[in-house]
Amino acid sequence: MSMQLLKITTQAMASYLLITLLSGCTTYTWEDGSKETVLGVPAEDERLTEEERRAQGVRYRKPGEIPE
């Protein structure tokens, strides 16, 4: 019984660690359909209205570089 509890606890801890690590990821999807996941980069604010996004202007990003 003790080994089974240890196995379940280990699996739960591994799952928790994986979820915690992935929570800091941002996945960018490019126009060609390719995707890139970047660790530690906050996603863009999706709550902005279309007018607010236009007022910010266009921001270009090179793949592999962390945006500001």
PDB file of N, CA, C and O in Angstrom, chain B, residues numbered from 101:
ATOM      1  N   MET B 101       0.827  -1.200   0.000  1.00  0.00           N
ATOM      2  CA  MET B 101       0.000   0.000   0.000  1.00  0.00           C
ATOM      3  C   MET B 101       0.868   1.259   0.000  1.00  0.00           C
ATOM      4  O   MET B 101       0.521   2.249  -0.646  1.00  0.00           O
ATOM      5  N   SER B 102       1.977   1.230   0.709  1.00  0.00           N
ATOM      6  CA  SER B 102       2.856   2.381   0.818  1.00  0.00           C
ATOM      7  C   SER B 102       3.513   2.718  -0.522  1.00  0.00           C
ATOM      8  O   SER B 102       3.641   3.894  -0.862  1.00  0.00           O
ATOM      9  N   MET B 103       3.931   1.710  -1.285  1.00  0.00           N
ATOM     10  CA  MET B 103       4.555   1.946  -2.586  1.00  0.00           C
ATOM     11  C   MET B 103       3.567   2.570  -3.566  1.00  0.00           C
ATOM     12  O   MET B 103       3.945   3.419  -4.373  1.00  0.00           O
ATOM     13  N   GLN B 104       2.319   2.158  -3.499  1.00  0.00           N
ATOM     14  CA  GLN B 104       1.304   2.706  -4.387  1.00  0.00           C
ATOM     15  C   GLN B 104       1.050   4.176  -4.057  1.00  0.00           C
ATOM     16  O   GLN B 104       0.885   4.993  -4.964  1.00  0.00           O
ATOM     17  N   LEU B 105       1.018   4.515  -2.787  1.00  0.00           N
ATOM     18  CA  LEU B 105       0.839   5.902  -2.375  1.00  0.00           C
ATOM     19  C   LEU B 105       2.023   6.750  -2.807  1.00  0.00           C
ATOM     20  O   LEU B 105       1.844   7.887  -3.243  1.00  0.00           O
ATOM     21  N   LEU B 106       3.222   6.213  -2.693  1.00  0.00           N
ATOM     22  CA  LEU B 106       4.421   6.919  -3.126  1.00  0.00           C
ATOM     23  C   LEU B 106       4.395   7.172  -4.631  1.00  0.00           C
ATOM     24  O   LEU B 106       4.780   8.251  -5.080  1.00  0.00           O
ATOM     25  N   LYS B 107       3.954   6.208  -5.401  1.00  0.00           N
ATOM     26  CA  LYS B 107       3.878   6.340  -6.855  1.00  0.00           C
ATOM     27  C   LYS B 107       2.861   7.421  -7.245  1.00  0.00           C
ATOM     28  O   LYS B 107       3.131   8.239  -8.125  1.00  0.00           O
ATOM     29  N   ILE B 108       1.713   7.423  -6.602  1.00  0.00           N
ATOM     30  CA  ILE B 108       0.679   8.425  -6.892  1.00  0.00           C
ATOM     31  C   ILE B 108       1.169   9.815  -6.512  1.00  0.00           C
ATOM     32  O   ILE B 108       0.960  10.777  -7.251  1.00  0.00           O
ATOM     33  N   THR B 109       1.820   9.918  -5.359  1.00  0.00           N
ATOM     34  CA  THR B 109       2.343  11.212  -4.912  1.00  0.00           C
ATOM     35  C   THR B 109       3.416  11.726  -5.873  1.00  0.00           C
ATOM     36  O   THR B 109       3.439  12.914  -6.195  1.00  0.00           O
ATOM     37  N   THR B 110       4.285  10.858  -6.323  1.00  0.00           N
ATOM     38  CA  THR B 110       5.332  11.245  -7.262  1.00  0.00           C
ATOM     39  C   THR B 110       4.734  11.721  -8.583  1.00  0.00           C
ATOM     40  O   THR B 110       5.189  12.714  -9.149  1.00  0.00           O
ATOM     41  N   GLN B 111       3.729  11.024  -9.070  1.00  0.00           N
ATOM     42  CA  GLN B 111       3.072  11.423 -10.320  1.00  0.00           C
ATOM     43  C   GLN B 111       2.364  12.763 -10.156  1.00  0.00           C
ATOM     44  O   GLN B 111       2.399  13.596 -11.062  1.00  0.00           O
ATOM     45  N   ALA B 112       1.725  12.977  -9.015  1.00  0.00           N
ATOM     46  CA  ALA B 112       1.032  14.243  -8.771  1.00  0.00           C
ATOM     47  C   ALA B 112       2.029  15.397  -8.718  1.00  0.00           C
ATOM     48  O   ALA B 112       1.776  16.470  -9.266  1.00  0.00           O
ATOM     49  N   MET B 113       3.151  15.173  -8.062  1.00  0.00           N
ATOM     50  CA  MET B 113       4.169  16.227  -7.975  1.00  0.00           C
ATOM     51  C   MET B 113       4.765  16.535  -9.346  1.00  0.00           C
ATOM     52  O   MET B 113       5.009  17.698  -9.667  1.00  0.00           O
ATOM     53  N   ALA B 114       5.000  15.511 -10.151  1.00  0.00           N
ATOM     54  CA  ALA B 114       5.528  15.719 -11.498  1.00  0.00           C
ATOM     55  C   ALA B 114       4.529  16.497 -12.354  1.00  0.00           C
ATOM     56  O   ALA B 114       4.920  17.390 -13.106  1.00  0.00           O
ATOM     57  N   SER B 115       3.265  16.169 -12.243  1.00  0.00           N
ATOM     58  CA  SER B 115       2.224  16.876 -12.992  1.00  0.00           C
ATOM     59  C   SER B 115       2.148  18.337 -12.562  1.00  0.00           C
ATOM     60  O   SER B 115       2.034  19.230 -13.401  1.00  0.00           O
ATOM     61  N   TYR B 116       2.211  18.575 -11.271  1.00  0.00           N
ATOM     62  CA  TYR B 116       2.160  19.939 -10.747  1.00  0.00           C
ATOM     63  C   TYR B 116       3.353  20.749 -11.247  1.00  0.00           C
ATOM     64  O   TYR B 116       3.196  21.908 -11.632  1.00  0.00           O
ATOM     65  N   LEU B 117       4.528  20.156 -11.245  1.00  0.00           N
ATOM     66  CA  LEU B 117       5.726  20.834 -11.709  1.00  0.00           C
ATOM     67  C   LEU B 117       5.619  21.186 -13.192  1.00  0.00           C
ATOM     68  O   LEU B 117       5.977  22.292 -13.595  1.00  0.00           O
ATOM     69  N   LEU B 118       5.131  20.256 -13.995  1.00  0.00           N
ATOM     70  CA  LEU B 118       4.975  20.497 -15.427  1.00  0.00           C
ATOM     71  C   LEU B 118       3.996  21.640 -15.692  1.00  0.00           C
ATOM     72  O   LEU B 118       4.266  22.515 -16.515  1.00  0.00           O
ATOM     73  N   ILE B 119       2.878  21.631 -15.007  1.00  0.00           N
ATOM     74  CA  ILE B 119       1.878  22.691 -15.183  1.00  0.00           C
ATOM     75  C   ILE B 119       2.445  24.034 -14.754  1.00  0.00           C
ATOM     76  O   ILE B 119       2.217  25.047 -15.415  1.00  0.00           O
ATOM     77  N   THR B 120       3.177  24.047 -13.656  1.00  0.00           N
ATOM     78  CA  THR B 120       3.772  25.292 -13.172  1.00  0.00           C
ATOM     79  C   THR B 120       4.782  25.845 -14.171  1.00  0.00           C
ATOM     80  O   THR B 120       4.807  27.049 -14.427  1.00  0.00           O
ATOM     81  N   LEU B 121       5.605  24.983 -14.729  1.00  0.00           N
ATOM     82  CA  LEU B 121       6.602  25.443 -15.695  1.00  0.00           C
ATOM     83  C   LEU B 121       5.962  25.961 -16.974  1.00  0.00           C
ATOM     84  O   LEU B 121       6.426  26.948 -17.545  1.00  0.00           O
ATOM     85  N   LEU B 122       4.919  25.314 -17.421  1.00  0.00           N
ATOM     86  CA  LEU B 122       4.273  25.721 -18.670  1.00  0.00           C
ATOM     87  C   LEU B 122       3.401  26.955 -18.510  1.00  0.00           C
ATOM     88  O   LEU B 122       3.031  27.573 -19.508  1.00  0.00           O
ATOM     89  N   SER B 123       3.065  27.327 -17.297  1.00  0.00           N
ATOM     90  CA  SER B 123       2.207  28.488 -17.103  1.00  0.00           C
ATOM     91  C   SER B 123       2.914  29.782 -17.486  1.00  0.00           C
ATOM     92  O   SER B 123       2.253  30.793 -17.722  1.00  0.00           O
ATOM     93  N   GLY B 124       4.237  29.771 -17.553  1.00  0.00           N
ATOM     94  CA  GLY B 124       4.990  30.953 -17.935  1.00  0.00           C
ATOM     95  C   GLY B 124       5.323  31.000 -19.405  1.00  0.00           C
ATOM     96  O   GLY B 124       6.174  31.793 -19.809  1.00  0.00           O
ATOM     97  N   CYS B 125       4.689  30.185 -20.220  1.00  0.00           N
ATOM     98  CA  CYS B 125       4.977  30.115 -21.649  1.00  0.00           C
ATOM     99  C   CYS B 125       3.997  30.958 -22.457  1.00  0.00           C
ATOM    100  O   CYS B 125       2.844  31.143 -22.069  1.00  0.00           O
ATOM    101  N   THR B 126       4.469  31.448 -23.554  1.00  0.00           N
ATOM    102  CA  THR B 126       3.614  32.132 -24.520  1.00  0.00           C
ATOM    103  C   THR B 126       3.865  31.475 -25.872  1.00  0.00           C
ATOM    104  O   THR B 126       5.015  31.306 -26.280  1.00  0.00           O
ATOM    105  N   THR B 127       2.804  31.107 -26.558  1.00  0.00           N
ATOM    106  CA  THR B 127       2.940  30.509 -27.880  1.00  0.00           C
ATOM    107  C   THR B 127       2.528  31.531 -28.930  1.00  0.00           C
ATOM    108  O   THR B 127       1.402  32.028 -28.931  1.00  0.00           O
ATOM    109  N   TYR B 128       3.456  31.830 -29.816  1.00  0.00           N
ATOM    110  CA  TYR B 128       3.181  32.746 -30.919  1.00  0.00           C
ATOM    111  C   TYR B 128       2.866  31.932 -32.164  1.00  0.00           C
ATOM    112  O   TYR B 128       3.535  30.941 -32.455  1.00  0.00           O
ATOM    113  N   THR B 129       1.840  32.357 -32.897  1.00  0.00           N
ATOM    114  CA  THR B 129       1.489  31.725 -34.163  1.00  0.00           C
ATOM    115  C   THR B 129       1.768  32.735 -35.269  1.00  0.00           C
ATOM    116  O   THR B 129       1.247  33.850 -35.253  1.00  0.00           O
ATOM    117  N   TRP B 130       2.585  32.336 -36.218  1.00  0.00           N
ATOM    118  CA  TRP B 130       2.963  33.221 -37.315  1.00  0.00           C
ATOM    119  C   TRP B 130       1.981  33.088 -38.465  1.00  0.00           C
ATOM    120  O   TRP B 130       1.177  32.158 -38.506  1.00  0.00           O
ATOM    121  N   GLU B 131       2.054  34.029 -39.400  1.00  0.00           N
ATOM    122  CA  GLU B 131       1.121  34.067 -40.518  1.00  0.00           C
ATOM    123  C   GLU B 131       1.188  32.818 -41.386  1.00  0.00           C
ATOM    124  O   GLU B 131       0.190  32.440 -41.999  1.00  0.00           O
ATOM    125  N   ASP B 132       2.346  32.174 -41.446  1.00  0.00           N
ATOM    126  CA  ASP B 132       2.478  30.972 -42.260  1.00  0.00           C
ATOM    127  C   ASP B 132       1.960  29.724 -41.541  1.00  0.00           C
ATOM    128  O   ASP B 132       2.002  28.626 -42.096  1.00  0.00           O
ATOM    129  N   GLY B 133       1.470  29.891 -40.301  1.00  0.00           N
ATOM    130  CA  GLY B 133       0.903  28.779 -39.552  1.00  0.00           C
ATOM    131  C   GLY B 133       1.877  28.126 -38.594  1.00  0.00           C
ATOM    132  O   GLY B 133       1.480  27.282 -37.791  1.00  0.00           O
ATOM    133  N   SER B 134       3.148  28.501 -38.664  1.00  0.00           N
ATOM    134  CA  SER B 134       4.123  27.911 -37.744  1.00  0.00           C
ATOM    135  C   SER B 134       3.938  28.514 -36.353  1.00  0.00           C
ATOM    136  O   SER B 134       3.457  29.637 -36.202  1.00  0.00           O
ATOM    137  N   LYS B 135       4.327  27.747 -35.352  1.00  0.00           N
ATOM    138  CA  LYS B 135       4.159  28.196 -33.974  1.00  0.00           C
ATOM    139  C   LYS B 135       5.491  28.134 -33.250  1.00  0.00           C
ATOM    140  O   LYS B 135       6.348  27.307 -33.564  1.00  0.00           O
ATOM    141  N   GLU B 136       5.655  29.026 -32.270  1.00  0.00           N
ATOM    142  CA  GLU B 136       6.863  29.064 -31.463  1.00  0.00           C
ATOM    143  C   GLU B 136       6.454  29.329 -30.019  1.00  0.00           C
ATOM    144  O   GLU B 136       5.694  30.259 -29.750  1.00  0.00           O
ATOM    145  N   THR B 137       6.947  28.526 -29.100  1.00  0.00           N
ATOM    146  CA  THR B 137       6.654  28.715 -27.687  1.00  0.00           C
ATOM    147  C   THR B 137       7.866  29.342 -27.021  1.00  0.00           C
ATOM    148  O   THR B 137       8.985  28.848 -27.155  1.00  0.00           O
ATOM    149  N   VAL B 138       7.635  30.430 -26.304  1.00  0.00           N
ATOM    150  CA  VAL B 138       8.704  31.164 -25.656  1.00  0.00           C
ATOM    151  C   VAL B 138       8.444  31.161 -24.156  1.00  0.00           C
ATOM    152  O   VAL B 138       7.339  31.479 -23.717  1.00  0.00           O
ATOM    153  N   LEU B 139       9.449  30.805 -23.370  1.00  0.00           N
ATOM    154  CA  LEU B 139       9.308  30.784 -21.917  1.00  0.00           C
ATOM    155  C   LEU B 139       9.500  32.175 -21.340  1.00  0.00           C
ATOM    156  O   LEU B 139      10.387  32.916 -21.764  1.00  0.00           O
ATOM    157  N   GLY B 140       8.670  32.524 -20.376  1.00  0.00           N
ATOM    158  CA  GLY B 140       8.849  33.754 -19.624  1.00  0.00           C
ATOM    159  C   GLY B 140       8.477  35.025 -20.348  1.00  0.00           C
ATOM    160  O   GLY B 140       8.822  36.106 -19.872  1.00  0.00           O
ATOM    161  N   VAL B 141       7.802  34.955 -21.459  1.00  0.00           N
ATOM    162  CA  VAL B 141       7.397  36.147 -22.199  1.00  0.00           C
ATOM    163  C   VAL B 141       5.891  36.315 -22.050  1.00  0.00           C
ATOM    164  O   VAL B 141       5.136  35.425 -22.439  1.00  0.00           O
ATOM    165  N   PRO B 142       5.443  37.427 -21.499  1.00  0.00           N
ATOM    166  CA  PRO B 142       4.011  37.613 -21.327  1.00  0.00           C
ATOM    167  C   PRO B 142       3.298  37.743 -22.668  1.00  0.00           C
ATOM    168  O   PRO B 142       3.835  38.309 -23.621  1.00  0.00           O
ATOM    169  N   ALA B 143       2.105  37.221 -22.725  1.00  0.00           N
ATOM    170  CA  ALA B 143       1.295  37.326 -23.944  1.00  0.00           C
ATOM    171  C   ALA B 143       0.818  38.764 -24.116  1.00  0.00           C
ATOM    172  O   ALA B 143       0.787  39.543 -23.163  1.00  0.00           O
ATOM    173  N   GLU B 144       0.454  39.094 -25.330  1.00  0.00           N
ATOM    174  CA  GLU B 144      -0.087  40.425 -25.578  1.00  0.00           C
ATOM    175  C   GLU B 144      -1.462  40.536 -24.945  1.00  0.00           C
ATOM    176  O   GLU B 144      -2.177  39.545 -24.801  1.00  0.00           O
ATOM    177  N   ASP B 145      -1.819  41.743 -24.571  1.00  0.00           N
ATOM    178  CA  ASP B 145      -3.103  41.977 -23.922  1.00  0.00           C
ATOM    179  C   ASP B 145      -4.225  41.801 -24.935  1.00  0.00           C
ATOM    180  O   ASP B 145      -4.343  42.585 -25.876  1.00  0.00           O
ATOM    181  N   GLU B 146      -5.044  40.784 -24.748  1.00  0.00           N
ATOM    182  CA  GLU B 146      -6.140  40.507 -25.679  1.00  0.00           C
ATOM    183  C   GLU B 146      -7.396  41.304 -25.350  1.00  0.00           C
ATOM    184  O   GLU B 146      -8.392  41.214 -26.068  1.00  0.00           O
ATOM    185  N   ARG B 147      -7.357  42.084 -24.269  1.00  0.00           N
ATOM    186  CA  ARG B 147      -8.539  42.859 -23.876  1.00  0.00           C
ATOM    187  C   ARG B 147      -8.616  44.205 -24.573  1.00  0.00           C
ATOM    188  O   ARG B 147      -9.593  44.933 -24.401  1.00  0.00           O
ATOM    189  N   LEU B 148      -7.595  44.551 -25.362  1.00  0.00           N
ATOM    190  CA  LEU B 148      -7.596  45.828 -26.058  1.00  0.00           C
ATOM    191  C   LEU B 148      -8.637  45.831 -27.171  1.00  0.00           C
ATOM    192  O   LEU B 148      -8.876  44.812 -27.821  1.00  0.00           O
ATOM    193  N   THR B 149      -9.246  46.982 -27.378  1.00  0.00           N
ATOM    194  CA  THR B 149     -10.186  47.117 -28.486  1.00  0.00           C
ATOM    195  C   THR B 149      -9.398  47.290 -29.777  1.00  0.00           C
ATOM    196  O   THR B 149      -8.190  47.523 -29.751  1.00  0.00           O
ATOM    197  N   GLU B 150     -10.079  47.178 -30.884  1.00  0.00           N
ATOM    198  CA  GLU B 150      -9.421  47.319 -32.189  1.00  0.00           C
ATOM    199  C   GLU B 150      -8.817  48.718 -32.338  1.00  0.00           C
ATOM    200  O   GLU B 150      -7.736  48.866 -32.907  1.00  0.00           O
ATOM    201  N   GLU B 151      -9.499  49.730 -31.837  1.00  0.00           N
ATOM    202  CA  GLU B 151      -8.989  51.098 -31.918  1.00  0.00           C
ATOM    203  C   GLU B 151      -7.712  51.263 -31.094  1.00  0.00           C
ATOM    204  O   GLU B 151      -6.781  51.943 -31.526  1.00  0.00           O
ATOM    205  N   GLU B 152      -7.661  50.647 -29.908  1.00  0.00           N
ATOM    206  CA  GLU B 152      -6.471  50.736 -29.066  1.00  0.00           C
ATOM    207  C   GLU B 152      -5.289  50.027 -29.714  1.00  0.00           C
ATOM    208  O   GLU B 152      -4.155  50.496 -29.613  1.00  0.00           O
ATOM    209  N   ARG B 153      -5.538  48.921 -30.368  1.00  0.00           N
ATOM    210  CA  ARG B 153      -4.459  48.208 -31.056  1.00  0.00           C
ATOM    211  C   ARG B 153      -3.916  49.016 -32.221  1.00  0.00           C
ATOM    212  O   ARG B 153      -2.706  49.055 -32.443  1.00  0.00           O
ATOM    213  N   ARG B 154      -4.799  49.657 -32.960  1.00  0.00           N
ATOM    214  CA  ARG B 154      -4.349  50.492 -34.082  1.00  0.00           C
ATOM    215  C   ARG B 154      -3.530  51.676 -33.586  1.00  0.00           C
ATOM    216  O   ARG B 154      -2.551  52.071 -34.220  1.00  0.00           O
ATOM    217  N   ALA B 155      -3.936  52.246 -32.439  1.00  0.00           N
ATOM    218  CA  ALA B 155      -3.223  53.398 -31.889  1.00  0.00           C
ATOM    219  C   ALA B 155      -1.805  53.017 -31.448  1.00  0.00           C
ATOM    220  O   ALA B 155      -0.914  53.866 -31.458  1.00  0.00           O
ATOM    221  N   GLN B 156      -1.585  51.775 -31.067  1.00  0.00           N
ATOM    222  CA  GLN B 156      -0.256  51.330 -30.653  1.00  0.00           C
ATOM    223  C   GLN B 156       0.696  51.191 -31.839  1.00  0.00           C
ATOM    224  O   GLN B 156       1.914  51.254 -31.672  1.00  0.00           O
ATOM    225  N   GLY B 157       0.153  51.005 -33.012  1.00  0.00           N
ATOM    226  CA  GLY B 157       0.991  50.851 -34.189  1.00  0.00           C
ATOM    227  C   GLY B 157       1.445  49.406 -34.364  1.00  0.00           C
ATOM    228  O   GLY B 157       1.103  48.529 -33.572  1.00  0.00           O
ATOM    229  N   VAL B 158       2.213  49.185 -35.407  1.00  0.00           N
ATOM    230  CA  VAL B 158       2.684  47.838 -35.731  1.00  0.00           C
ATOM    231  C   VAL B 158       3.994  47.583 -35.000  1.00  0.00           C
ATOM    232  O   VAL B 158       4.889  48.428 -34.996  1.00  0.00           O
ATOM    233  N   ARG B 159       4.097  46.412 -34.381  1.00  0.00           N
ATOM    234  CA  ARG B 159       5.342  46.016 -33.725  1.00  0.00           C
ATOM    235  C   ARG B 159       5.831  44.738 -34.395  1.00  0.00           C
ATOM    236  O   ARG B 159       5.130  43.727 -34.419  1.00  0.00           O
ATOM    237  N   TYR B 160       7.033  44.798 -34.933  1.00  0.00           N
ATOM    238  CA  TYR B 160       7.604  43.645 -35.598  1.00  0.00           C
ATOM    239  C   TYR B 160       8.505  42.893 -34.631  1.00  0.00           C
ATOM    240  O   TYR B 160       9.123  43.490 -33.750  1.00  0.00           O
ATOM    241  N   ARG B 161       8.574  41.588 -34.801  1.00  0.00           N
ATOM    242  CA  ARG B 161       9.391  40.747 -33.935  1.00  0.00           C
ATOM    243  C   ARG B 161      10.090  39.705 -34.781  1.00  0.00           C
ATOM    244  O   ARG B 161       9.467  39.052 -35.618  1.00  0.00           O
ATOM    245  N   LYS B 162      11.382  39.550 -34.562  1.00  0.00           N
ATOM    246  CA  LYS B 162      12.140  38.505 -35.256  1.00  0.00           C
ATOM    247  C   LYS B 162      12.047  37.228 -34.444  1.00  0.00           C
ATOM    248  O   LYS B 162      12.215  37.264 -33.225  1.00  0.00           O
ATOM    249  N   PRO B 163      11.783  36.092 -35.092  1.00  0.00           N
ATOM    250  CA  PRO B 163      11.746  34.833 -34.361  1.00  0.00           C
ATOM    251  C   PRO B 163      13.063  34.581 -33.628  1.00  0.00           C
ATOM    252  O   PRO B 163      14.146  34.778 -34.178  1.00  0.00           O
ATOM    253  N   GLY B 164      12.945  34.147 -32.388  1.00  0.00           N
ATOM    254  CA  GLY B 164      14.117  33.864 -31.587  1.00  0.00           C
ATOM    255  C   GLY B 164      14.538  35.012 -30.681  1.00  0.00           C
ATOM    256  O   GLY B 164      15.347  34.818 -29.774  1.00  0.00           O
ATOM    257  N   GLU B 165      14.000  36.203 -30.915  1.00  0.00           N
ATOM    258  CA  GLU B 165      14.307  37.340 -30.072  1.00  0.00           C
ATOM    259  C   GLU B 165      13.133  37.603 -29.142  1.00  0.00           C
ATOM    260  O   GLU B 165      11.974  37.472 -29.537  1.00  0.00           O
ATOM    261  N   ILE B 166      13.437  37.971 -27.917  1.00  0.00           N
ATOM    262  CA  ILE B 166      12.388  38.228 -26.935  1.00  0.00           C
ATOM    263  C   ILE B 166      11.857  39.647 -27.127  1.00  0.00           C
ATOM    264  O   ILE B 166      12.639  40.597 -27.122  1.00  0.00           O
ATOM    265  N   PRO B 167      10.539  39.809 -27.296  1.00  0.00           N
ATOM    266  CA  PRO B 167       9.987  41.150 -27.480  1.00  0.00           C
ATOM    267  C   PRO B 167      10.023  41.951 -26.189  1.00  0.00           C
ATOM    268  O   PRO B 167      10.041  41.382 -25.097  1.00  0.00           O
ATOM    269  N   GLU B 168      10.033  43.255 -26.313  1.00  0.00           N
ATOM    270  CA  GLU B 168      10.062  44.136 -25.137  1.00  0.00           C
ATOM    271  C   GLU B 168       8.671  44.311 -24.577  1.00  0.00           C
ATOM    272  O   GLU B 168       8.488  45.017 -23.586  1.00  0.00           O
TER     273      GLU B 168
END
